[in-house]
Amino acid sequence: MRSVMVLAAVFLVVSSAPAAERSRPNVLWICADDLAAYTLGTYGDARARTPNIDRLAGVRFDRAYCNSPVCTASRQSFLTGRYPGTIGVTQLKSALPDGETTLAELLAQVGYRTAALGKMHFNSQLKHGFALRLDLADYQQALKARGRQPIPDGLRVQPAWRPFQDPASVWLNSDRLPVGLADDDMSGTWLAQQAADYLRDASGEPFFLMVSFYEPHSPFLFPVEYQGRRDPRSFTVPPVAPQDAWQVPAIFRDLTDEQKQGIMAAYYTSVEFVDKNIGLVLDALQASGHDEDTLIILTGDHGYMLGQHGRFEKHCSYEPAVRAPLIIRPPASQTRHTDALVEFVDIVPTILDLCHVDIPATVQGRSLSGILNGEQTRHRDHVVVEYSENEEAMIRDHRFKLVYITGRRQREDGYATAEPLKGRVIELFDEQSDPDELDNLAERPEHAEKLARFLRLLADHLRRTARQPEQLPKTGDPVTLIDAALAPHDVQ
């Protein structure tokens, strides 16, 4: 009994100690651009060749959602723990405002060394708290200084990437062409090597290292050594249902099934390549001796469509586009998975919590520590995703999803349908019985109450998270408020 009392007293002393006196873990956050969860072995894809991601022990989140299915908005949201509409970054070209506080700044304030390697999409020259910042310009300078390795004569390689100028079959690499570079000369490999060097030299104060790869974003980059690794005939093209006809972007409508198979094969090859580079980073972490005292986070920035509903991109509310990979491995963690509903804004408060750093009141996400330590099995009752370029949003709970599109905006992201504007679209899907999201239940009387509830919840969320709530109409009608809130209101 006395030993139990002593242990309890020790626990009380440690848990009540000031945050600065507790041991803080290092933080390694790995992000891969356009990485879809369903294409990974750990998420159940038998076609995947992702041994390094699959071996990452930790908690796998099976229902983690980005807060916007576009790179800039998603990244600036999950780096601040704040919603895209709140920070005023909802479109691809918007820059993260200098006044927004990032995770790097919060960790730097308590003594962390900070570094960001690769794609961050700040859309400015600001570093936002990262003391070391390396990106493609640094890679290109290094490659020029050392020179390229020779590649086989006559080898067909990817042309310059010209999305929306060339046919989709070209800029989506349906011919499965490699970049005209050897593996050691690829930007992804260079970024992994820079991360390895950083980890090798890590000592003293804790570090926050973010490694953000450009793969597997189109045109699905991979080196000459990876040519021909995937047989396109091994991929089955998802059927396009009659219900999908109204929403398929015009640029994808002429793709043949053979071209679609080639696109899928190119994507999976690029995923295999980025997994190799993730392995280089994880191996370097282990070799550095910091594996046991480092918190690891692995994410995509959102999901990606590979032919589902006739699409090859994100920029919409279908599950493959918005459900993203999220694996969190606290030091000494066990491998398991959870189906708790979580949003990417929850990552920042989780890291701060595990690093014993106070979570600012301005952070809108919720810490996942209760899920990670097994004390909780549920986290959110519903999640929300917004895409202002199409004036679109979704809200879903553990079973049903509502998608709302104002239908009045001519989108400028390249994914217009070439059809006349359809007007307001409201869809309701039962994700349990209809995971492919083909049966719209919104018009069925038996779901009227559920539909009204979702509309109220969505309107309330958009009101609470608006950057300029005073400009929204004072109304009790959720549809009127949603229409007003979904238009872009980005910081200029």
N, C-alpha and C positions, 0 to 999 in steps of 0.2 A: 504493500500500500504506500509506504514511504517513497519508493522509487517512482511510482505513478505520480505522486504529488510533486516530486522534484522535477520530473519531465514536464508536467503541466505548468509549473512555475517558470521553467526555462522558455516554454512556448509563449507564455504571456509576456515575458521580457522581450523576446525577439520580435513578436508581432506588434508590440507597442513601441518599439524603437523607431526613432525618426527615419524617414525614407533614406536620407543620405548615409545612414550608418549601416544599412543592409547591403548585402552583396548584390550587385546588379549584373545580370547576364549581358553578354554581347548580343547583338541583333544582326542577323543575316536575312535579308529579304530578297528573294529571287523572283523576278517577274518575266514572263514570256508573252510577247505581243500576239494577240488573237488566239491564244491557246485554249481550245475547247476541252472541257472536262471529259466529255464522253469519248475522246480520242486517246485516253491514257489507260494504260494497263491497270493501274490502281483503281480506276473508276469502272473497270469491267470490260474494256475493249480487248477482245482476244487478238485483234489485228495489230495492236500497238506494239511498238518496240521502244519502250520507255523504262528500261531497267533502273536507271538512276533515280528518276522520280518515284518509281514504284518502291524502291528500297528506303525511301525517306520515312523513317519511323515518326509517328506523331498522330494527331487527330485529323482525319480526313472529313471535311464538311461536304456532305452530299447535296445539300441544298443551300449553297452560297450564291448570292446574287450581286452582280455589279449594280451600281446605282445609275449607270447610263451606258448604253451599248455603243459607245464611241470612245476612242482612245483618250483624247484630252480631258473630257468631262469625267470619265471614270478615274483616271489617274490622279487628277487634282482633288477629286472627292476623297479617294481612299488615302491620299497622303496627308490630308487635313482632318479626316474624320467628320467632314461636313458635306451636306448635300450639294449637288451641282447648282441647283437653283438658288441656294443660299449664298454661295461664294460668287455667283455670276459667271460660271464657266460651264456652259452647256453645249457649246459648238466646237468644232474641230480647231478653228483658228484662234479661239480666245486664249488670252494669256492669264496665267494665275496672278491675281493681284498681289502686289508687294505687301499689302497689309494683312494677308492671310498667313496664319502661323502653321507651319508644317511640322510633321513628326521629327524631322531632322533638327529643327530649331528647338523644339522642346527637349530633345535628348541632349543637344549640345549645351543647353543651359545647366544641366546637371553633370557635365563633365565627359560626355561621350565624344569620341572622335567620329566624324561623319564623312561618308564618301558615297557618291552616286556614280556608277559606271553604266553608260548606255542610255537608252531611250527614256526620257523623262517627260517630254512634251510640255515643258514650261512655256514654250513659245516666246521666250525672252532670253536675255543674257544673265538674268538673275540666277543665283545659286540656291536660294531658299533654304539656307541652313547647312548645305553640304560643303564642307571645307575643301574636299577634293571632288572635282567634277571632270570626268573624262567621257568623251563621246566620239562620234564618227570623224570629226575633224582631226582629233588626236590620233585615231586609228589610221586615217589616210596619210597623215604626216609620217607616222612610224613605218607604214608600208612603203612609202616612197623612199625613205631613208635606207631601208634594208634591201629593197627590190623584191620582185615577185618570183616565185618558183615557176619553172616552165610547165606548161600543160601540153597534152598531146596535140600534134598538128591536125587541123581539119575537124576538131571536135566542135560540135554545135553547142553554143552556150546561150544563156539568156540575153535577149536584146535589152536596150534601155527600157526601164519601166515607165510606161506611159498610160496610166489608167484613164479610161473613158475616152482616150484618143484612138488607141488601137482596139480591135475587137476584144471582147472579154476573154475569148479563148487564148489570146496572146498574153495579156497582162495578168491572167490567172494561171499562166504556165501549163496549159493543157498538154504541151509536148514534153513536160517533165525535164526541162533543160537545167543543167547546173549553172551556177555562176562560173565565170571563166577564171576561177582561182582554186588553188590547192587548199586543203583543209587548214594548214598552218597559216595561210594568208587571209582567211575569212575574218570578217569583223567580229562574228560571234566567238570564234576561237580566241581572238586577241582580247576581247573583253573578259573571257574566262581566265586567260593568263594574267591579265592585270589584277583580277580579283584574287588569284592564287598568290601573286606577289604581295598584295596588300595583307592577306591573311598570314603569309609567312613572316612578315615584319611586325605583326600585331603584338604589342606588349604594353604593359602599364595600364592606362585608363581603358575602360570598356569602349568598344566600337559599335557603330551602326553602319553597316555596309549594305547598300542596295545595288544589286546587279540586275540590270534590265535589258534583256535580249530583244533584238529586232525580229527574230524568228518566232513563230512561223508565219508572220504577216505576209500577204501576197507581195511579191511574186513567188513566195515560198522558197527562200534561199537555201541552197546546200552546195557543197563543193564538188569538184569533178570526181572525187573518190566515191561519192554517193550516187553517181549516175546509175540508173537501172535497178535500184534496190527494190523498187515496188512495181509489181505487175498491175497495170490499171484494170485488167480483166478480173482481178480478185475483188474489186469493189462493186457493190450494187448501188445503182443510182436510185435515190428515194423517188417514189412516184409523185407527180404533181397532180393533186386532186382538182376536180372541177371547181371546188370552193375556193381554190387558190388563184383562179384566173385574174381576179380584180387587183391583186396586190403584187404580182411578180414584176420586178423591175424590168424595164424594156431591154436593158443591156444583156440580160440573161436569156431572153426568150428564144434566141437563135442557136443556143448551145445544143449540140448533139449529145446523145448519151455517151458516145465514145469520148468526146471532149470533157464531159463531166467526170468520167472515170479518170481521165488524165489529170484533171484538177485535183481530185481526191488523192490520187497517188502522189502528186507533187507535194500536197499539204502534209501527208503522212511522212514523206521523206524529210521534209523540213522539221517536223516534230522530232523525228529520230535524231537529226543533227543537233537540235537545241538540247535534247536530252543528254547527248554526249558531252556537251559543254557544261551543262548543269552538273554532270558527274565530275568534271574537272574541278569545279568549285567545291563540291562536297568532299572530294578527296583531299583538296588543299586544306580545307577546314580541319579534317581529321589529322592530317600530317602536322598541322600547326600546334596541336595539343589543346585547341579550344573547343573541340567537338562537344565536350561534356558541360561547358559553361556558356553555350550559345543557344539563343532562341532563334529557330529557323522558321521563316514563313515562305511558302511557295504559292504564287498566284498566277493566273492569267490576268489581263486587264479587263476582260469580259469573255464571252464565248465566241463561237463562229459557226455559221451555217455552211454545210457542205451538201447543198442540193435539197435540203428540207424546204418544203413550200416553194421550190423553184429558185432558191436564193443561194448565193455564194458570198456572204458578207455577214455583218452584224446589223446595226442600224434598225432594229425592230424589236418586238416584244416576245417573239417565240422563244421557247425554253432553250434551244441550243445556242441562241445568241446572248441570253442574259444570265444563264446559269453558268458559273465559272469555277475553275478549280481553286480550292483553298485548302492547304495543308499547313497546320501549325504544330511545330515540334518544340515544346519547352524542353529544357535540359532534363535528361533522364526520363523522357516520356515513353509511354507504351503505345503501340500501334492499335488504333481502333477507329471507328467511324461514327458519325452522328447524322441524323436527318433533321436536326434542328434548323429552323428557318433563320438565316443570318444575312446581313447586308455587308458590303465591303466597307461602309463607314464604321463598322464595328472593329476593324483591324487596329486602327490607331489607339483607341482606348484600351484594347486588349494588351498591346505592346507596352503602353504606359503602365498599366496595372501590373504586368509581370516584371517590369523594370523598377517598380516601386517609385513611380513618378506620379505626382498629383495630376489628375485629369482635369483640364480647364473646363469651365462651365460652357464655353462656346462649342466644345466638341459635341456633336449630335449623335454619334454612335454609342453603342453600349458594350461594355467589356464582355468578352466571351470566357472569362476565367472560370465561371461556374460550370460551363460545358467542358472546359479543358480538364478541370480537376474531378469531374464526374459527379459534382453535386447537383447539376441540373441536366435535364434531358430536352427541355424546350427553352427557346430564347425569345423569339418574336411570334406574335400572333399573325402578323402579315408583313410582307416586304413590298417596297415600291421601287419601280424603275421608271426613269423619264428619258425621253428623247425629243428635245424641243425642235430639232430640225424638221421633224414630221409632225410636230405638235401632238405627241403621242405619249401615253403613260400606261403602265400596268400595275395592278395591285393583286397579290395572291395570298391566300392563306394556305393551310396544310393540304387542302384539296382543290379549291376552286381558284380560278384566275379571271380577272376582268381586264380587258384591253380597251382603252379609250383613245380614239383618234379624231381630232376636230374635223379633218377632211377639208379644210379650207386653205391650206398652205401649199404652194408650189415648192416642193423641196428642191434644194440646190446642192445636195450631196452626191448627185450622180445616179441616184437610185429611183428616179421617178418612173412611173408606170407607162407614160405616154398616153394614158387614158384621161378623160375629163375627171376633174375632182369629184369624188364620190359623195362628199358631204359627210356629216358625222357618222362614225362607225363605232358601235359598242358591241364587244364580243364577250361572251362568258363561256369558259371551258371548264369541264370536269377533268382535272389532271389525273385522276385515278382511273376512270373508265375510258378516257380519251387523251392519252399522253401525246398523241400526234397533233392535237389541237385542230381538229377538223369539224367538230360538231358544235356550232354556235348555239348556246342555250338562252341567249339574251331575250329572245322574243317569246319564250315559253312561260305561260302564266304561273306555273308552279315555282319558278325561280324569281318571280318579281320582287319578293322581299329581300332575297339575297342580293339581287342586282342593286336595289335601292341602298342597302347597307354598304356595299362596296363603293358606290358613288359618294356616299357621305364620308366614308373613311378617306377616300382619295382626295376629295375637296378639302377636308380638314388637314391632311398632310400638306397639300400644296399651299394652303393658307399659312400654316405654321412655319414652313420652311422657305417662304418667298423672301427674296432679297429686299423687295420693296412692298411689303404687305399693304401699306397705305394706298397703293395704286390699284389694288384689287377691288372689284365691286362689292359694296355692302349688300349682301343678298343671302337669303337662306336657301336659294336654289343651287344645289351642287353642280348641275350642268353648266349654268351660267358662270360660276366661279372657276370650274375646271377649264372651260373655254378660254377665259381670260388668263389663267395662270400658266397654261402650256405654251403660250407664245414665248419666243426667246426674249430674255431680259438680261443679256450678258453685260458685264462691265466692259466699257469701251476703253 
